[in-house]
Structures are given as structure tokens and as C-alpha cells.
Amino acid sequence: VFIAQSRASGSHRDVEDEELTRIFVMIPKTYTEEDLREKFKMYGDIEYCSIIKNKTTGESKGLGYVRYLKPSQAARAIEECDRSYRAILAEPKNKSSESFEHDYYANMRQELRGNTLPFCMQPEFCSFEKAETRIQEPVSKRLSVVSRLPFIQEQLFALFDLVPGLEYCDVQRDPHTNSGYAVIQYSTAASAIYAKYKLHGFEYPPGNRLTVIFLEDGNDSSE
């Protein structure tokens, strides 16, 4: 089995460097880079490991990268590592990709946050909360996200992480329909309500509307 080279890519070495040797994983927030290396060194020679951290607090976001020397090693890690790591090939670190993600999430951040007021002080959120109370829709801290297109784990995480309190983002894919499905959980119901309010119907990517609904999380929804 061979991995075909993209027509848009440069040299073969560029493809190996940027597209086929780096994997993206979900990890416990207590993991250090050494822990990450220890867990994944059995699959091949690791060039480096890195953990994504909150720029303000320096705390781990529970996400990391592992880069191998060979594409076959990265492929083996994805195939054989524990499913809880949700390992996938990472997006290439080229300029166009970084520029697209920066612009996309900068616009989304402006749309979601708008200003620095807490959610409860934003008029649109207060009116939504009252409307929800009248409708009495069961709410929870957990959301289901459905799309006709498959999700990329790291991008969906970054999208929902714009709302404070994200605890985890679990992306799944239906092999028969190729549609996207994910479970999102926040630390509070207020964050989940706000995320549903802002992201239900949001186009991601442009032209593809997300469907966001509440999932029961076992807690008393009346709270």
C-alpha cells in the first residue's frame, strides 16, 4: 500500500515532512512531553513531541503532536495506539494552512465572543435563556454535533474551545455515509447552552451547516 502524493504538494520529502509523519492525539491533561514520548515510542523513531497549552495559564489542553521520522511509523501509531488517544494525521504546518486556520478562528472568535462581558450579561444570551426556559427544552453539559461532512478532530476542538469550559471533544465518523458526528462536553450547562445557541446552524466549513443538540449527561436538567 502506497500513499499518493498530492498534486499541490512540493517535493516528496516535503510531503513526508509536512503531511505524513506528524500525528495529533488527545491525551490526559496531566501528561508531560516525556509521558507522551514514552507512550508512542514503541511505534517508531520519534523526532519530537509537543503538548498544546493554554497561552495564558500554561496548562495543557489535553492535546498533543508526535512527529516520527517515517510515514510508516506514524501510520502504525494511528492504527495500533489505544483508541482513547483518537490519533489522526495532523494538518500540515505550511503557511497557507496556518493562514486559513488563523483567519477562520479569528472570525469565529469575534462572532462568538463579541465583547468581554460574561455570557449572563450579554443581552442576546439573556433573552435566549429566557426563551429556553419558556420552551423547557431539556438541557445538559453535553452536546451532539452532526454534519454531512466528516470532522477534523483538532479543528472541531478549536472551534468549540472558543466557548470557555470545554472538557472534551470526541469525533467519530460513519464509514458508510462519511458524515461527521461528535460529542462535546462542557464543565457547565451554561457554556453548553451558549455553544448550542451560537453554533447550531453555523457553517463549518462554509456551506455545511452544523446541527447541535443536547445529549443527556445523567445530571438533573432542571438545575
C-alpha positions in Angstrom: 0.0 0.0 0.0 1.4 3.4 -1.0 0.2 6.9 0.0 -0.3 9.0 -3.1 1.4 12.4 -3.3 -0.9 15.4 -3.6 -0.6 17.4 -6.8 -0.5 20.6 -4.8 2.5 19.4 -2.7 6.1 20.1 -3.4 8.9 17.5 -3.3 8.3 14.0 -2.0 10.4 14.9 1.1 8.1 17.9 1.7 5.1 15.6 1.7 6.8 13.3 4.2 7.8 16.2 6.4 4.5 18.1 6.5 1.7 15.6 5.8 2.6 12.0 6.7 4.9 11.9 9.7 3.1 14.1 12.3 0.1 12.8 14.3 -2.4 14.7 16.5 -3.6 13.0 19.7 -6.0 13.6 22.7 -4.2 12.9 26.0 -4.8 13.3 29.7 -4.1 16.9 30.8 -1.5 15.5 33.3 0.7 14.2 30.5 4.2 15.7 30.1 6.1 15.6 26.8 8.1 12.8 28.3 5.0 10.8 29.1 3.8 11.3 25.5 7.1 10.1 24.1 7.1 7.1 26.4 3.6 6.1 25.2 4.3 6.4 21.5 8.0 5.4 21.1 7.1 1.8 20.6 5.7 2.6 17.1 8.9 4.1 15.7 11.6 6.7 16.0 10.2 10.0 17.3 11.7 13.3 16.1 9.8 15.4 18.7 6.7 15.5 20.9 4.8 18.7 21.8 1.8 19.4 24.0 -0.7 22.2 23.2 -1.0 24.5 26.2 -3.2 27.4 27.2 -1.2 30.6 26.3 -2.4 32.4 29.4 -2.2 29.8 32.1 0.4 27.4 30.6 -1.9 24.4 31.4 -2.2 21.5 29.0 -5.3 21.5 26.8 -5.2 17.7 26.6 -3.9 17.7 23.0 -0.5 16.9 21.6 1.6 16.2 18.5 4.0 13.4 17.9 6.3 13.5 14.8 8.0 10.4 13.6 10.9 10.0 11.2 8.9 7.9 8.7 5.3 8.0 7.4 5.0 4.2 8.1 5.8 4.8 11.8 3.1 7.5 12.0 0.6 5.2 10.3 1.4 2.3 12.7 0.9 4.6 15.7 -2.5 5.7 14.4 -3.5 2.1 13.7 -2.2 0.4 16.9 -2.4 3.0 19.7 -5.2 2.9 22.2 -8.5 4.3 20.7 -8.8 6.8 23.6 -6.0 8.8 22.0 -8.1 9.5 18.9 -4.9 9.6 16.8 -5.1 11.2 13.4 -2.7 12.7 10.9 -2.1 16.3 11.8 -2.7 19.2 9.4 0.4 20.3 7.5 2.3 23.1 9.1 2.6 25.1 5.9 1.9 28.8 5.6 -1.4 28.5 3.7 -2.9 26.1 6.2 -1.8 28.3 9.2 -3.1 31.4 7.5 -6.5 29.7 6.7 -6.9 28.5 10.3 -5.8 31.8 11.8 -8.4 33.7 9.7 -11.1 31.2 10.2 -10.8 31.0 14.0 -10.2 34.8 14.3 -13.5 35.4 12.6 -15.2 32.8 14.7 -13.7 34.2 17.9 -15.1 37.6 17.1 -18.5 36.1 16.3 -18.7 34.1 19.4 -17.3 36.4 22.0 -18.2 39.8 20.5 -17.1 41.5 23.7 -15.6 40.7 27.0 -18.8 40.6 29.0 -19.7 37.3 30.8 -22.4 35.3 29.0 -25.0 36.2 31.5 -24.5 39.9 30.9 -24.9 39.7 27.1 -28.4 40.7 26.1 -28.7 38.1 23.4 -27.8 35.3 25.8 -30.2 36.5 28.5 -33.1 36.6 26.0 -32.1 33.2 24.7 -32.0 31.8 28.2 -35.5 33.1 29.0 -36.8 31.7 25.7 -35.3 28.3 26.5 -37.0 28.4 30.0 -40.4 29.0 28.3 -39.9 26.2 25.9 -38.5 24.0 28.7 -36.1 22.1 26.4 -34.1 19.6 28.4 -30.5 20.9 28.7 -27.2 19.4 29.8 -23.5 19.9 29.7 -23.1 17.5 26.7 -23.9 18.3 23.1 -24.2 16.2 19.9 -22.8 17.7 16.7 -23.8 16.3 13.3 -22.6 17.3 9.9 -23.0 15.9 6.4 -19.2 16.2 6.0 -16.6 14.5 8.2 -14.9 16.5 11.0 -11.2 17.1 11.6 -10.6 16.5 15.3 -8.2 19.4 16.0 -10.3 21.9 14.1 -13.6 21.0 15.7 -11.9 21.1 19.1 -10.6 24.6 18.4 -14.0 25.7 17.2 -15.9 24.6 20.4 -13.0 25.6 22.6 -13.8 29.2 21.8 -16.6 28.9 24.4 -14.9 28.6 27.8 -15.2 25.4 29.8 -14.7 22.7 27.0 -13.8 19.4 28.7 -13.6 17.1 25.7 -14.4 16.7 22.0 -15.0 13.2 20.7 -15.1 13.0 16.9 -16.5 9.9 15.2 -17.1 9.0 11.6 -19.7 6.8 9.9 -17.8 4.7 7.3 -20.9 4.1 5.3 -22.2 7.7 4.9 -18.9 9.6 5.5 -20.9 12.1 7.6 -19.5 13.8 10.7 -20.6 13.1 14.3 -19.1 14.4 17.6 -19.9 14.6 21.3 -18.9 17.8 23.0 -18.9 18.2 26.8 -18.5 21.4 28.8 -17.9 21.9 32.5 -21.2 23.8 33.0 -24.6 23.7 31.4 -24.3 27.5 30.8 -21.4 27.0 28.4 -23.2 24.2 26.6 -26.3 26.3 26.2 -24.2 29.2 24.8 -22.3 26.9 22.4 -25.5 25.4 21.1 -27.0 28.9 20.7 -24.1 30.2 18.7 -23.0 27.1 16.7 -26.3 25.4 15.8 -26.7 26.2 12.1 -23.1 27.6 11.9 -21.5 26.8 8.6 -18.3 24.8 9.1 -16.8 24.6 6.6 -18.6 27.3 4.6 -21.7 25.8 3.0 -22.0 23.0 5.5 -24.4 23.7 8.4 -23.8 22.1 11.8 -26.7 20.5 13.7 -26.1 20.9 17.5 -28.5 19.4 20.1 -28.3 18.5 23.8 -27.4 15.0 24.9 -28.4 13.6 28.3 -25.4 13.6 30.7 -27.0 11.9 33.6 -27.5 15.0 35.7 -30.7 16.7 36.7 -31.5 19.0 33.8 -33.8 21.1 36.0 -30.7 22.7 37.6 
